[in-house]
Amino acid sequence: MAGSDLRAQLEAYLKELHIDTVCVEHPEVFTVEEMMPHVQHLSGAHSKNLFLKDKKKKSFWLVTVLHDTQVNLNDLAKKLNVGSGNLRFADEAAMVEKLKVGQGCATPLALFCDGGDRKS
């Protein structure tokens, strides 16, 4: 399904839920430093999203934190009961398969595309 079709479906779904949205178009970004010029004018908190996998590629996580938060993958792995050293960034193929987005486009809204086991 094309990105524009997925976007239209997501917008329709949010509208059904009576959720008002504001969309800011910007290029794909890979770092907070690249992102901030595009969103710093917006009020509210800014975040960064990390799409992670375990060493054996059995489990995936989309982790969202405040944009200025340092994330230690070993500490996070322990909190997720994955074991230190077993958490890494997922590759683009996994992002496309699970979330229908490529690197630089990770967002919690992409979970709309994932039919798998969701945790909050």
Buried (B, 14 or more C-beta within 10 A) or exposed (E): EEEEEBEEEBBEEBEEEEEEEEEEEEEEBEEBEEBBEEBEEEEEEEBBBBBBBBEEEEBBBBBEEEBEEEEEBEEBBBEBEBEEEBBEBBEBEBBBEBBBBEBBBBBEBBEBBBEEEEEE
